[in-house]
Amino acid sequence: MLRLLAAAFAALTLAGAAGGAPRKAFSFHLVASGFANADYVTSAPGDASTLYVVEQQGVIEKVRGGVDAGPFLDITSRVSFDGERGLLGLAFSPRFASNGLFYVDYTSADGVVHVVEMRAPGGVGDPSTARELLAVQHPWPNHNGGQLVFDRAGKLLVGIGDGGTPPGQDTAIGDPMNHAQDLSSPLGKILRLDPSKPGAWQVAQLGLRNPWRFSFDRKTGDLWIGDVGAATWEEVDYRPAAQAGRVADFGWSRWEGNESYNPKVKTRKPLVMPLYQYRHTDTGQCAIVGGYVYRGAAVPSARGRYFYGDYCTGRIGVLTLTKGKASVVYLPDRIAPLTSFGQDAGGELYPVTSAGDLYQLR
């Protein structure tokens, strides 16, 4: 059961500092609590009044005004919730109000990554309407990816990790089968499909280790990717709108961030190096949680800034891009264990945690 927390807030305030920070302070307020292993949040196009919180075990909860509005979907019988596996992504059709279509990404007990289309008659997801669009045998339990996003052309994109690490293998040895650079493999990629037309998935981007959340700037169309690193570096990757629809190589596993990782691996052109990176040894960070460029109305001073975080520490970075150069400031307090950010239909920003908390930038 969710608890109404309209008056409560977490004092995560950024009050103007070096690196292009906003002059006016802003903060993340606690909206609701009580979810089970929340790992994503979003809303349907044109309806910012209802939030949909994804729970990793296979449930999607509806929230209105910080109050539980009932389940939207329950596919726990189809989902393997184990470590990084589970129900990991949700996207609504741009025409959801008229066609009732939505899309989920989950892993099943046999380790297969599924992207499935379903319908929501009466505003509730119906698993019996499932139409499978993608099934990828994922060799090992980690690096499942899971983000689902529609681009401006109405095509559905999904991020899938490089396949992970075999049991017993040194985790510092990344992508041993070179999936991320193999164009015949869907692993280590962002894939693209028009779900309304027959056709195969296409490679949209490659050379990714585990794109744990990517997004398009709703104003500019720029592409932002948070790609989880291996032994040392976490990275923010970026493609301007004019180039976001073209295939690019983000360098894994030849590169981890800007540092050489596996010199034997060959990359493709264009090779895109990180816009920004941070090291694990910096305050105990371990895995980037990609986010969004804020375009909401609640906090004008935050508009145009990219928000991302770190899973282990809950540290939230605010990146400002000026003439192609990134500057970052960090909020003084943290949201942990941070699992994802999401946006509503109005562009407002919401982080969620595996502890079951939902916040909003206000």
N, C-alpha and C positions, 0 to 999 in steps of 0.2 A: 504494500500500500504506500502510495506517495504521500508526502506531507507537504502542506502548504507552507511555503517559506518566503512569502512575498516581502516580509519586513527584514528578513535576515540577509546578510551579505558577507562576502569575503573581501577584506580590505586589500585588494591587489591593485595598488594605485601607482600609476606612472605620472609623475608630476613635473615633467619638463626637465630635461637634462641634455648632455651632449649627444651627438649622433642623430640629430634631427627629431628628438622626442617632442611630442606636442606640448604646448605651453599649458593648456588646461588639463587638469588631472582627469583620469577616468579609471574605472575599476570593474572587476567581474563580480557580479552579485549571484548568490546562490538562489536558484529558482525552485528546484524540486530535488527530492532525495528519495532513496528507497529502491532504485533500480538494481537489477542483478547483472553485474558485469557489462555495463553499458559501454559500447564501443563506437557509436555513431549517432548523429542526430541530424534531422533535416525537416523540411516541410514540403507540401505539394505546391506546385506553381500557382500563384494567385491567391493562396490561402495561408497567410502568416499566422492565423489564429490557432492553428493546430501544429504541434511539434510531434515528430515520430522518433522515438528513442529506440535504437536497436540494441537488443541484449544478445550477447554472444552465443548463448545456449540455443537461440532460435526463436525468440519472441520479439515482436515490435509493439511498443506501448504508445498510445496516443496521450498527449498532455495538452490541456488547455488552461491557461491562467495559473500554471503551477500545480494543477490538480489532475489526478489520474482520470482520463476519459475512456478507459477501457482498452483492451488489446486490439490491435489492428491485424496482427498475423501471429500464428503459432505454428512453426514447422520444426519443433524440437525433435520430432520423430525422424526427420530427414537429416539433421545436422549433427556433426561430430564436434562437440565442444571439448577441446583438449589442447592446452597450451595456446598456440597462435591460431589454431583452427576454430571454426565456428561460423556463425552468421556475421558477415563482415561488411556488407555493403547494401545500400538501398538507394534507388533513384526512381523518381516519378517521371512518367512520360510528360513532355512539355504540353501535351494536350490531355492531361489526366482528367480535367474537369469534364471532358466530353467522351473520352474513350475508356477511362477507369483503369488504365494500364500502369503497372509499376514493375520494378526489376530488383531482384535480390542476388547477392553473391554469397555462397556458403560452401563449406567443405563437408563432405559426407564421410562415413566411417571407413570407406575404402581409400580415402585420401584424395578423392577427385574434387577439383574446384568446379563448381557449377555456377553458371549465370542463367537465371530463369525469369521468364516473363509471367506475370500473373495479373488477374483482374480483381477489382475491388467493388463488387456490386453492393450498393447500399453503404459504401464507405468502409467496408471491412474486407480485408484480403481473403481470397478464396483459394486455398492450395489446390483444389481440384481443377482449376483452370490453368495449371502450370504448363508452360511451353518452354522446353529447354533450348537455350540459344548457344550454350558453350559448355563442354565438359572436358576438363584438362586433368590428366593424371599427374598429380603433384607427387614427386618421388619421396620427399621427406617432410616432416611435420611443420617446419618453420618456413618463413618467407612466402606466405600465401597471398600477399597483397590484399585485394578486396574492394578497392574504391570503384564506385560506379558514378559516371558523370555524363551528362548530355552536353554536347558542344553547340555552338550557335547554328550549325547546319542540321541539327536534329539527329546527329549520330551519337550512339551510345559508346562510351569508352570504359574499359576495365583495366585495372592494373594488376599484374601477376608477378610475384617474386621469382627469383632465379632457381627455385627448387629446394633451397635450404642446404642443410649439411647432413651427410649420412651419420647414423649413430656410431659413436666411437671415433669419429674423425676429428682431428684438430679443427676447432671452429675458426682458427685464423686462416685456414685454407679455404678460400672462397670460390664458389661456383666451379667445382672440379670437373663438371661436364661441359663447361663453357656455354651454358644455355643462353646467357644474356646476349652473347654475340652471334648466336646461331639463328639465322632468319627462318629456318625451318621449324624452330621450337617456339611455342607461345610463352615460354618462361623467360623472366627478366625483361618483360615488355609492357607497354601500354598498347592494347588492341582496340580496334574501332570497327563498328558495324552499324548499318542502318537497319534497325529491327523491323521496320515496316516493309522491307523489300527482301526478296531472296538473295542470298549471297554469302560469301565467306568473310570471316573476320580478317581484317588487314592489320599489319604492324603499323602503329602510329608513331611509337618511340621505342628505342631499344637501349641496351647497355645499362639496365637498372638492376640493383640488387634486391630491394624490396620497397617499392614506392608506396610507403604507408601514408597515404592521403595525397592526392593531387587535386587541383582546382583550376578553374578559369576565372579570371577577374571579370565579374559580371558587367563592368563598365567598358573595359578595354578589350577583353578577349585574350589577354595574356595568360600563358600557361605557367603554373607554379607547381613544383614537385618537391616533396620531402622524401629523399631516398635514404633509407637506413644503411649505415656503414657497417664495416666489419670490425677490425681491431682498433682503429684509431679515430676515423673521421666520420662525421655526419654532414650531410650536404643539403642545401637548398638549390634546386635547379630551376632554370627560368628560360622561357621562350616568348618573345614578343608576339603579339597577335598575328602579325604579318608572316611569321615563320612557324606558328604553333601547329598549323595543319600539315606541315611537312615532316617527313621522317628524319630524326636526328639520333645520334649515338651519344649517350651520356657517359660512356667510358668504362663501366664496370665489365670485367674485372681487371682490365689493364690499369685502371686508375681507381684509387679510393680517395675521393675528394681530389685535391691537386697533387696527391702523392702517388708515386709509382707503386703498384701493388703486385701485378703479375706481368713482367716485361715480355713474356712469351706470347701474350694474347694480342691479336691484331684487332684494331678498331676500324670503323668506317667513317666516311665523311658525310655530312659535317659532324665533327666531334665537338660536343658542347661541354665545357668544363663548368664546375659549380659557380653560381653567382655568389654563394656564401658558404662557408664551412665552419664547423667548430669541433674541437678535440674532446675525446672522452675524458681526458684527465682534467678538463676544466670543470671543477666542482662536481665531479662524480656523474656526469651525464653519460648516456649510453645509447639512446635510440631516438631519432627525430620523429616528431609527430607533425606532419605537414598540415598547413592550415589554409587561410583565406586572406585575400585583400579585403579589408573592411569597406563596405559601401552602404552601410545602414544609415538611419536618420537619428538614432539615439545619441550618438557620440560624434558630432561633427569633427572634432579634433583628431579622431582616429581614422578618418576617411583616407583611402589611398595607401594605407600601411598594411603590410603583410604580417599576420600573426601566425606563429608556429610555436611548438613546445618540445619538451624532452620527456620521454616516458618515465625514466628512472627518477628524475628529480622534480618533475612538475614545473620546471623553470619555463617561463614564457618569454619569447623574444618578439620584439616589434621591429620589423625591418622596413626601412625607408629607402626607396630606389630613386636616386637623383642622377640624371645624365649617365645612366648605365652603371653607376657605382652604388653598392649597398652599404648602409650603415645600420647598426643594430644597437638597441638598448634593451635592457631586461627589466621586467617588473620585479619589484623588491621581494614580493612574496610569491608563493607557488600553489599550483593546483595539482595534486597528486593523489593516486597514480593516474596521470593524464593518458587517455587513450585516443581521443579524437577531438577535432573541431567540426562544427557544422554551421550552416547558414539557414535562415528561414527565407520565405519568399520575398521579404522586404530587405534582405541583406544584413539583418542583425546576426551577430556572431555568438555561438554557444559552444563552450568546451564541455566534455563529459569525462567521467572517470570510471575505472573499473570498480571503484568502491560504491558507485551508484549515485553520484552527484551530477546535477545539471546546472551549469552556470550561464549567465548572460553578460555580455559587455554592455555596460550602461554608463 
